[in-house]
Amino acid sequence: MEHTLSPVDWYMRILEPLNSTMKLDIIERLSESLKSKATYAAKTTSHSDFFDELTGAWEDEHSVEDEMSK
């Protein structure tokens, strides 16, 4: 029977021999990546909110009708 490691166990085997400073650096980077993703997720709580933020991204004095008639 084949035993496969979970991703967490696999990473732990890789990280185990690292010194404390390196491990703390990894923890810090992981924390920062989670914070930046949480900030982005908070800004775009839903797909409709995300697309609403894009509305008007290209603003000028021309209406849609003007652009289509060109």
Rosetta blueprint (number, residue, H / E / L):
1 M L
2 E L
3 H L
4 T L
5 L L
6 S L
7 P H
8 V H
9 D H
10 W H
11 Y H
12 M H
13 R H
14 I H
15 L H
16 E L
17 P L
18 L L
19 N L
20 S H
21 T H
22 M H
23 K H
24 L H
25 D H
26 I H
27 I H
28 E H
29 R H
30 L H
31 S H
32 E H
33 S H
34 L H
35 K H
36 S H
37 K H
38 A H
39 T H
40 Y H
41 A H
42 A H
43 K H
44 T L
45 T L
46 S L
47 H H
48 S H
49 D H
50 F H
51 F H
52 D H
53 E H
54 L H
55 T L
56 G L
57 A L
58 W L
59 E L
60 D L
61 E L
62 H L
63 S L
64 V H
65 E H
66 D H
67 E H
68 M H
69 S L
70 K L
